[in-house]
Amino acid sequence: MKTRTIRMRYGEGEVAFCLPEEQIYCEVLGKEYPAIADIPGAIRAALERPIDSPPLKELLHPTDRVAITVSDITRSWQRMDLILPTLFDTIARAGIPDENVSILVVVGGHRQNTREEMQQLCGAEVCRRVNVVNHNARDLDNMVHLGKTSRGTEVAINRVVAEANKIILTGGIIYHYMVGYGGGRKSVIPGFSSIRTIQQNHLWAMAPKVGMGSNRNAVSGKTRGNECHEDMMEIAGFVKPDFIVNVVPNAEGEYAGIFAGNWVSAWQEGTKLVDEIYGVPIPGLADIVIASAGGSPKDINLYQAGKTMDNASYAVKKGGAVIIVSECPDIMEPPEFPQWFQYASTLEMEKALRADFTIPGWVAFKEVECSDIATYIMVTRPENVELVGKAGIIPVTTMEEALAQAYRHCGADRPRITLMPQGANTLPVLRAKP
C-alpha cells in the first residue's frame, strides 16, 4: 500500500506522519494569491480612488476633529503601522493639525494595551505625533448613548469617537465564526462600544431558547440572516463612519488587498476576496479530518484553537473524528477562558454564558459544542492534558495516539481523510450536489 508523508505545523516546529495515499480524500488549502509589492503606493491609490466614496482628502476640512480606530494587539497581523503613515500624510495635506487627530485602540471587551503595544500597532512616529488611547468598554461614564437598535440593543460608544467630526475605521478582514467576517463594523462593535452594548449584541450569537446552544446563523461566511451581524450593522449605522481602510491577508500573512471608502461597500468587497482565498470547495464530508492551526502564533493557546476546531467541523461527517494539531504553550491564556470549563454540564455552561456573556465564554462554549458533531482529539503538550480534557476533547501527545483514537471513533473501517494544514483560516465549503 502506497503511503504519503504529511507535515503540519505545530508551534515553531512541525509534526510528520504517514497516511495511506488512497484514503486521503482532499486537502483544504487557501488559494495562492500574490502579495502587494508596493504597499504605500497601493494605499495612496485606495485613498485617492476609494469604493463608493469621494477621495479621503475631499472629505476632510482643516477644522475637523478626526478619530481613527486601530485594532488591538490580538489583531497585530493587520500591520496598521504600514497604513497609518500614508493615511496621516493625507490628513496633514488637508490642513488638519496633529492635535486634532486621535487614535483609539478599539479593544472591545479585551484588556487594555500597553504603550509598547501601541507603538507596535501604530508605529513609534505616529504615537509621538498624536494622542493614542485605549477604549475602555467598562468606563460607562465615558460613553455617549445614541439610542436602541430594532432588536433592542442599547447603543453607547466611546466619547472620543462621538465627539469627532470625522471617523475613519481601520482593520482587517478574515472569516469570523460568530458574525461571518471580521473587519468593517467590528471596529464599532465590539471595538469602541460599551460593555452593555457588546453583551446585548453578542447574545444574538446564542439560539433563541435556553438549551438550544449557539445560534446556527452565527457562523463563518454568513451575514444574511445572521442576527448578530445584522444588529452590528445597525449599531454602526448610528455612528455613520466617514471612511474605512481594511486589509485582507494572503495565506502567508502579507497584504493581498486593500479596501478603502464607504464603510459598508468597501468592506463587502473585501469579504469577496476572503471568500476567493479562503473559502475552499470540498467534494464531501470526511470520516476523519486532521487540522493544524498553522503553527505559532495561531496555536498559542486553546482559546485560539477554537477557530481551527470550528472550521474543521464543516469538513467532517456527523459522528466522525477530528484531530487538531495545536501545541498551546500558553494554555491558560486568556485568564478568564479556562474558568468556563468548570461547569458540570453543557446546559449549566450555556446558562452562565447567557447570564454574563463574554467572548472567552462563547469560544469555550463553541469548543464544547464541537463534540456534538464529532469526536475531537488534540495533539498537544503533556501539561495541557487536564484543561483540554475539560473542553470535551481527547488529549494526546503524539500523532500515533491521535490516529489510533481517530480510527477507533470515526465509524469507518477504511476512513476517508481530509487534511487542513491552514485550519485557522480556511473554511471548507461543501459543493452542492448536481
C-alpha positions in Angstrom: 0.0 0.0 0.0 1.4 3.4 -1.1 1.7 5.9 1.8 2.3 9.6 1.9 4.2 11.6 4.4 2.2 14.6 5.8 3.8 17.5 7.6 1.8 20.0 9.6 3.0 23.0 11.6 3.0 22.6 15.4 4.2 25.6 17.3 7.6 26.7 15.9 8.1 23.2 14.5 6.0 20.5 12.8 4.6 17.0 13.2 5.1 14.4 10.5 3.0 11.3 9.9 2.2 8.8 7.2 -1.2 8.0 5.7 -2.4 5.5 3.0 -2.5 7.5 -0.2 -5.8 6.0 -1.2 -7.5 7.2 2.0 -6.6 10.9 1.6 -9.9 12.4 0.4 -9.0 16.0 -0.1 -6.7 18.8 1.2 -8.1 22.1 2.2 -5.7 24.8 1.1 -6.2 28.6 0.7 -5.8 29.9 -2.8 -2.3 31.2 -3.7 -2.6 34.9 -4.0 0.2 37.4 -4.7 1.2 39.9 -2.1 1.0 43.6 -2.8 4.5 44.7 -3.7 4.2 48.5 -3.3 2.2 48.9 -0.1 2.5 52.8 0.2 1.5 53.1 -3.5 -1.4 50.8 -3.1 -2.6 52.7 0.0 -2.4 56.0 -1.8 -4.3 54.6 -4.7 -7.0 53.3 -2.4 -7.4 56.6 -0.6 -7.5 58.6 -3.9 -9.8 56.1 -5.7 -12.0 54.6 -2.9 -15.0 52.5 -3.3 -18.4 54.3 -3.3 -16.8 57.4 -1.7 -15.1 60.7 -2.6 -11.3 60.6 -2.1 -10.4 60.9 1.5 -8.8 64.3 1.0 -12.1 65.7 -0.3 -13.9 64.5 2.9 -11.6 66.4 5.2 -11.6 70.1 6.4 -8.8 71.9 8.3 -11.1 72.3 11.4 -12.1 68.7 11.6 -11.5 66.6 14.7 -10.6 63.2 13.4 -10.9 59.9 15.3 -9.0 56.9 13.8 -9.6 53.4 15.1 -6.9 50.7 15.2 -7.5 47.1 16.3 -5.8 45.9 19.5 -2.7 43.7 19.9 -4.6 40.5 19.3 -5.0 41.7 15.7 -1.5 42.8 15.2 -1.3 40.8 12.0 -3.2 43.7 10.3 0.0 45.8 10.4 -1.6 49.2 10.6 1.8 50.7 11.2 2.1 50.2 7.4 -1.1 52.0 6.7 -1.1 54.9 9.1 1.9 57.0 7.8 0.2 57.3 4.3 -3.2 58.0 6.0 -1.6 60.7 8.1 0.0 62.3 5.1 -3.4 62.7 3.5 -4.8 64.2 6.8 -1.9 66.6 7.1 -2.3 67.8 3.5 -5.9 68.6 4.3 -4.6 71.1 6.8 -5.7 69.2 9.9 -3.1 69.7 12.7 -1.9 66.6 14.7 -3.6 67.9 17.9 -7.0 67.5 16.2 -6.3 63.8 15.5 -6.8 60.9 18.0 -6.2 57.2 17.6 -8.5 54.9 19.6 -7.2 51.4 20.1 -10.5 49.5 19.9 -10.1 46.7 22.3 -13.8 45.8 22.6 -14.0 43.8 25.8 -10.3 42.8 25.7 -7.7 44.1 28.1 -6.0 47.5 27.8 -3.0 47.6 25.6 0.4 48.9 26.9 2.3 51.9 25.4 4.8 49.4 23.9 1.9 47.5 22.2 0.5 50.8 20.9 3.9 51.6 19.3 3.9 48.1 17.8 0.4 48.7 16.4 0.7 52.3 15.2 4.5 52.9 14.8 6.6 55.0 17.1 6.4 58.1 14.9 2.6 58.1 14.9 2.5 57.6 18.6 4.8 60.6 19.0 2.7 62.8 16.8 -0.9 62.2 18.0 -2.8 61.1 21.1 -3.2 57.3 21.2 -5.6 55.9 23.8 -7.3 52.7 24.7 -11.0 52.2 24.6 -12.4 51.0 27.9 -15.7 49.3 27.4 -16.4 49.3 31.2 -15.9 53.0 31.7 -19.6 53.8 31.3 -19.1 57.5 32.3 -17.0 57.9 29.2 -19.8 56.6 26.9 -22.3 58.5 24.8 -25.7 57.0 24.3 -27.1 57.0 20.8 -30.4 55.0 21.1 -31.6 51.5 20.5 -31.5 49.1 17.5 -34.6 47.5 16.2 -33.6 44.4 18.2 -33.5 46.4 21.4 -29.7 46.7 21.8 -28.8 49.9 23.7 -26.1 51.7 21.7 -23.4 53.6 23.7 -20.0 54.4 22.2 -16.7 56.0 23.3 -16.8 59.7 23.7 -13.6 60.2 21.6 -15.5 58.9 18.6 -18.8 60.5 19.5 -17.2 64.0 19.6 -15.2 63.6 16.4 -16.2 65.3 13.1 -14.7 62.6 11.0 -14.4 58.9 11.9 -12.0 56.6 10.0 -12.1 52.9 10.7 -9.0 50.7 10.0 -8.8 46.9 10.3 -8.5 43.5 8.6 -11.0 41.1 7.2 -10.9 37.3 7.7 -13.6 34.8 8.4 -15.2 35.2 11.8 -17.1 32.3 13.3 -19.7 34.4 15.1 -20.5 37.2 12.6 -19.4 35.8 9.3 -16.4 38.1 8.7 -14.1 40.3 10.7 -13.4 43.9 9.9 -15.8 46.7 8.9 -18.5 47.3 11.6 -16.5 45.3 14.1 -14.3 48.3 14.7 -17.5 49.9 16.1 -19.0 46.9 17.9 -17.4 45.4 19.9 -14.5 47.8 19.0 -15.4 51.1 20.8 -18.9 50.2 22.2 -19.8 50.0 25.9 -19.7 46.6 27.6 -23.5 46.7 27.8 -23.8 47.2 24.1 -21.3 44.4 23.4 -23.1 41.9 25.7 -26.6 42.7 24.4 -25.5 42.4 20.8 -23.4 39.3 21.3 -26.4 37.5 22.9 -27.7 37.2 19.3 -24.9 34.6 18.8 -27.0 32.3 21.1 -30.1 30.4 19.9 -33.5 31.8 20.9 -34.2 29.5 23.7 -32.1 28.2 26.6 -30.9 24.6 25.9 -30.6 25.2 22.2 -27.0 26.2 22.4 -25.4 28.7 19.9 -27.2 30.4 17.1 -26.8 28.3 13.9 -26.9 31.6 11.9 -23.9 33.0 13.7 -21.2 31.2 11.7 -18.3 31.9 9.4 -19.1 33.3 6.0 -22.7 34.1 6.7 -24.1 37.6 7.1 -27.6 37.5 5.6 -29.9 36.2 8.3 -27.1 36.3 10.9 -28.9 38.3 13.7 -25.7 39.2 15.5 -24.1 40.7 12.3 -27.3 42.5 11.4 -27.6 44.1 14.8 -23.9 45.1 14.5 -24.7 46.9 11.2 -27.5 48.8 12.8 -25.2 49.9 15.6 -22.5 51.0 13.2 -25.3 52.9 11.3 -25.8 55.0 14.4 -22.2 56.0 14.2 -22.0 56.6 10.4 -18.3 56.2 9.9 -17.0 58.5 7.2 -14.3 56.3 5.7 -12.8 52.8 6.1 -9.4 51.2 5.3 -9.5 47.4 5.6 -6.9 44.9 4.5 -7.2 41.2 3.5 -4.1 38.9 4.1 -3.0 36.1 1.9 -2.0 32.7 3.3 1.5 34.0 4.1 0.0 36.9 6.1 1.0 39.6 3.6 -1.4 42.1 2.2 -3.5 40.6 -0.6 -5.9 43.5 -0.9 -6.5 47.0 0.5 -10.1 48.2 0.5 -10.9 51.8 1.2 -14.0 54.0 1.0 -17.6 53.5 2.1 -17.8 51.6 5.4 -20.3 49.1 4.0 -19.5 48.5 0.4 -15.7 48.7 0.7 -15.9 46.1 3.5 -18.2 43.9 1.4 -15.7 44.0 -1.5 -13.1 42.8 1.0 -15.2 39.9 2.1 -15.4 38.7 -1.5 -11.6 38.4 -1.6 -11.7 36.5 1.7 -14.1 34.0 0.0 -11.9 33.7 -3.0 -8.7 33.0 -1.0 -10.1 31.0 2.0 -13.4 29.6 1.0 -12.3 26.1 -0.2 -14.8 23.8 -2.0 -14.8 20.2 -0.8 -16.4 17.3 -2.6 -18.0 15.8 0.6 -17.6 15.1 4.3 -14.7 13.0 5.6 -14.7 10.3 8.2 -11.5 11.9 9.7 -10.3 15.5 9.5 -6.7 16.4 10.5 -6.3 20.1 11.0 -3.4 22.3 12.1 -4.0 26.0 13.0 -0.8 26.7 11.0 1.7 26.8 13.9 2.8 29.7 16.1 1.2 32.1 17.0 -2.1 30.6 15.7 -1.8 27.6 18.0 -0.6 29.6 21.0 -3.5 28.5 23.3 -6.7 26.6 23.4 -8.7 29.8 23.0 -7.1 30.4 19.6 -7.6 26.8 18.7 -11.3 27.3 18.6 -11.1 28.8 15.1 -9.5 25.7 13.7 -11.9 23.4 15.6 -14.9 25.3 14.1 -13.5 25.3 10.6 -12.8 21.5 10.8 -16.4 20.9 11.7 -17.5 21.8 8.2 -15.4 19.1 6.7 -16.3 16.1 8.9 -19.3 13.8 8.8 -21.6 13.6 11.8 -20.1 11.1 14.2 -16.7 11.2 12.6 -13.4 12.2 14.2 -11.3 15.4 14.1 -7.6 15.6 15.0 -6.4 19.1 16.0 -2.6 19.7 15.9 -2.1 22.5 18.4 0.9 23.0 20.8 -0.8 25.6 23.1 2.3 26.7 25.0 0.1 29.4 26.8 -2.7 27.0 27.5 -4.1 29.1 30.4 -4.4 32.3 28.4 -6.5 34.4 28.4 -7.0 34.1 32.2 -10.8 34.1 32.0 -11.0 31.3 29.4 -10.1 28.2 31.5 -12.7 29.2 34.1 -15.5 28.4 31.6 -14.8 24.7 31.8 -15.8 24.4 35.4 -19.5 23.6 34.8 -20.8 20.1 35.3 -22.9 20.1 32.1 -23.2 22.0 28.7 -26.6 23.3 29.8 -25.1 24.9 33.0 -22.3 26.4 30.9 -24.9 27.8 28.5 -27.0 29.4 31.3 -23.9 31.0 32.8 -22.9 32.4 29.4 -26.4 33.8 28.8 -26.3 35.5 32.2 -22.9 37.1 31.7 -21.9 36.9 28.0 -18.2 37.2 27.2 -16.2 36.3 24.1 -13.9 33.8 26.0 -17.0 32.2 27.4 -18.6 31.9 23.9 -15.4 30.4 22.4 -15.2 27.9 25.3 -18.9 27.0 24.7 -18.4 26.6 20.9 -15.5 24.2 21.6 -17.6 22.1 23.9 -20.4 22.1 21.3 -17.9 20.6 18.7 -18.3 17.2 20.5 -21.9 17.1 19.4 -20.7 16.9 15.8 -17.6 14.6 16.0 -15.0 13.2 18.4 -12.3 15.8 18.8 -8.8 14.8 19.6 -5.9 17.2 20.2 -2.2 16.6 19.8 -0.7 19.0 22.4 1.9 19.3 25.2 1.6 16.8 28.1 1.0 19.6 30.6 -2.2 20.6 28.6 -3.9 17.3 29.1 -6.2 18.3 32.0 -7.6 21.5 30.5 -8.0 20.0 27.0 -10.0 17.1 28.6 -12.3 19.5 30.4 -13.2 21.0 27.0 -14.6 17.7 25.9 -11.5 16.9 23.7 -9.4 13.8 23.9 -5.9 14.9 24.7 -2.9 13.1 23.3 0.8 13.9 22.9 1.7 12.1 19.7 0.2 11.8 16.2 0.4 8.0 16.6 -2.0 8.2 19.6 -4.2 10.7 17.7 -4.6 8.5 14.7 -5.3 5.4 16.8 -8.1 7.4 18.6 -9.5 8.7 15.3 -9.7 5.3 13.7 -11.4 4.0 16.8 -14.0 6.7 16.9 -14.7 7.6 13.2 -17.1 4.8 12.5 -15.4 3.6 9.3 -13.1 0.7 8.6 -11.3 2.5 5.8 -11.9 6.1 6.6 -11.7 9.0 4.1 -9.3 11.6 5.5 -9.4 15.3 4.8 -6.3 17.4 5.6 -6.4 21.1 6.7 -2.9 22.4 7.2 -4.2 26.0 7.3 -7.1 25.2 9.5 -7.3 28.6 11.3 -8.1 30.5 8.1 -9.6 28.1 5.6 -13.3 27.4 5.5 -14.4 24.2 3.8 -17.4 24.8 1.6 -19.4 21.7 0.7 -20.1 21.6 -3.0 -23.8 21.5 -3.9 -24.9 18.2 -5.4 -25.7 18.4 -9.2 
